[in-house]
């Protein structure tokens, strides 16, 4: 049983930073804070776009280069840069679908937000408790740092 607890301690400490990251970035995406809607004045902060890109695509979003004539990926193109014929027919249909009557998504979004807060809280508490053990503190700290640094390094490979 002692070995199982120690394995739980080390695995939990290693994955806690990733759990925290994915809970935060997932909550931001639940409320669509990583994207702006057509006609909206909202422009998402770069750090939220970066977190969402890592969460969804496992890579950093490439910056837009409108002024240098560099191509922008289709997923990153604003709707007004698409083929005008396609957007003229598709955009109104998509816009109408968003406003159809149906169940509200707000209660589930609030639940997901509470879930994210719960996951981040338990991950932080787990790290705190793991670092309280004097016998394993140094190993636990090394594992925690590895759980933070290793995904960041892999992001840039």
C-alpha positions as CSV (number, residue, x, y, z in Angstrom):
1,X,0.0,0.0,0.0
2,X,2.9,2.3,0.7
3,X,4.2,1.9,-2.9
4,X,0.8,2.7,-4.3
5,X,0.6,5.9,-2.2
6,X,4.1,6.8,-3.4
7,X,3.2,6.1,-7.0
8,X,0.0,8.2,-6.6
9,X,2.1,11.0,-5.1
10,X,4.6,11.1,-7.9
11,X,2.0,10.7,-10.8
12,X,-0.3,13.3,-9.2
13,X,2.6,15.7,-8.8
14,X,3.9,15.2,-12.3
15,X,0.4,15.6,-14.0
16,X,-1.0,18.4,-11.7
17,X,0.4,21.3,-13.8
18,X,-1.1,19.8,-16.9
19,X,-4.4,19.3,-15.2
20,X,-4.3,22.9,-14.0
21,X,-3.5,24.1,-17.6
22,X,-6.2,22.1,-19.4
23,X,-8.8,23.0,-16.8
24,X,-8.1,26.7,-17.2
25,X,-7.8,26.7,-21.0
26,X,-10.9,24.5,-21.3
27,X,-12.9,26.9,-19.1
28,X,-11.8,29.8,-21.2
29,X,-12.9,28.0,-24.4
30,X,-16.2,27.0,-22.9
31,X,-17.1,30.7,-22.8
32,X,-15.6,31.2,-26.3
33,X,-13.1,33.7,-24.9
34,X,-10.5,32.5,-27.4
35,X,-12.3,33.7,-30.5
36,X,-14.3,36.6,-31.7
37,X,-17.6,36.4,-33.5
38,X,-18.2,38.2,-36.8
39,X,-19.4,41.7,-36.2
40,X,-18.2,41.7,-32.6
41,X,-15.8,44.3,-31.1
42,X,-14.3,41.7,-28.8
43,X,-10.8,40.7,-29.7
44,X,-9.4,37.9,-27.6
45,X,-6.1,38.5,-25.7
46,X,-3.1,36.8,-27.3
47,X,-2.5,34.7,-24.2
48,X,-6.0,33.2,-24.3
49,X,-5.6,32.4,-28.0
50,X,-2.2,30.8,-27.3
51,X,-3.7,28.6,-24.5
52,X,-6.6,27.6,-26.7
53,X,-4.2,26.7,-29.5
54,X,-2.1,24.5,-27.3
55,X,-5.2,22.9,-25.8
56,X,-6.9,22.2,-29.1
57,X,-4.0,21.8,-31.6
58,X,-1.0,21.0,-29.3
59,X,0.9,24.0,-30.8
60,X,1.1,27.7,-30.5
61,X,-1.0,29.8,-32.8
62,X,0.9,31.5,-35.5
63,X,0.6,35.2,-35.5
64,X,-1.5,36.9,-38.3
65,X,0.6,38.7,-40.9
66,X,-1.9,40.8,-42.9
67,X,0.5,43.6,-43.6
68,X,3.3,41.5,-45.1
69,X,1.1,39.6,-47.5
70,X,1.9,36.2,-45.8
71,X,-0.8,33.7,-46.1
72,X,-3.1,33.1,-43.1
73,X,-4.3,29.6,-42.4
74,X,-8.0,29.0,-43.2
75,X,-8.8,28.4,-39.6
76,X,-7.3,31.8,-38.7
77,X,-8.8,33.8,-41.5
78,X,-11.6,36.2,-40.5
79,X,-14.8,35.4,-42.3
80,X,-14.6,38.6,-44.4
81,X,-11.5,37.2,-46.1
82,X,-13.2,34.1,-47.3
83,X,-14.7,33.7,-50.8
84,X,-17.5,36.2,-51.0
85,X,-19.9,33.9,-52.8
86,X,-19.5,31.2,-50.2
87,X,-19.7,33.5,-47.2
88,X,-22.7,35.3,-48.6
89,X,-24.7,32.1,-48.6
90,X,-23.2,30.3,-45.6
91,X,-22.9,33.2,-43.1
92,X,-26.6,34.0,-42.9
93,X,-27.5,30.4,-42.4
94,X,-24.9,29.9,-39.6
95,X,-26.0,33.2,-38.0
96,X,-29.6,32.1,-38.0
97,X,-28.7,28.8,-36.4
98,X,-27.1,30.5,-33.4
99,X,-30.3,32.3,-32.5
100,X,-32.6,29.4,-32.8
101,X,-34.7,28.6,-29.7
102,X,-33.5,25.7,-27.7
103,X,-32.1,24.7,-24.3
104,X,-29.8,27.2,-22.8
105,X,-26.1,26.3,-22.7
106,X,-25.4,28.6,-19.7
107,X,-26.1,26.0,-16.9
108,X,-23.7,23.5,-18.4
109,X,-21.1,26.3,-19.1
110,X,-21.4,27.3,-15.4
111,X,-20.9,23.6,-14.4
112,X,-17.8,23.3,-16.6
113,X,-16.5,26.5,-15.0
114,X,-17.0,25.1,-11.5
115,X,-15.4,21.8,-12.7
116,X,-12.4,23.7,-13.9
117,X,-12.1,25.6,-10.6
118,X,-12.5,22.3,-8.7
119,X,-9.8,20.6,-10.8
120,X,-7.4,23.6,-10.4
121,X,-8.1,23.8,-6.7
122,X,-7.5,20.1,-6.1
123,X,-4.4,20.1,-8.3
124,X,-3.0,23.0,-6.2
125,X,-3.9,21.4,-2.9
126,X,-2.4,18.1,-4.1
127,X,0.9,19.9,-4.9
128,X,0.8,21.6,-1.5
129,X,0.2,18.3,0.3
130,X,2.9,16.6,-1.7
131,X,5.5,19.2,-0.8
132,X,4.6,18.9,2.9
133,X,6.2,15.4,3.1
134,X,9.7,15.9,4.4
135,X,10.8,12.4,3.3
136,X,10.1,12.9,-0.4
137,X,10.2,16.7,-0.7
138,X,13.3,16.9,-3.0
139,X,12.1,14.1,-5.3
140,X,8.6,15.6,-5.4
141,X,9.9,19.0,-6.3
142,X,12.0,17.5,-9.1
143,X,9.0,15.7,-10.4
144,X,6.8,18.8,-10.2
145,X,9.4,20.8,-12.1
146,X,9.6,18.0,-14.7
147,X,5.8,18.1,-15.0
148,X,6.0,21.9,-15.8
149,X,9.1,22.0,-18.0
150,X,8.7,18.8,-20.0
151,X,5.4,19.8,-21.8
152,X,6.8,23.3,-22.5
153,X,10.0,21.8,-24.1
154,X,7.8,19.3,-26.1
155,X,5.7,22.3,-27.3
156,X,8.8,23.7,-29.1
157,X,10.1,20.5,-30.6
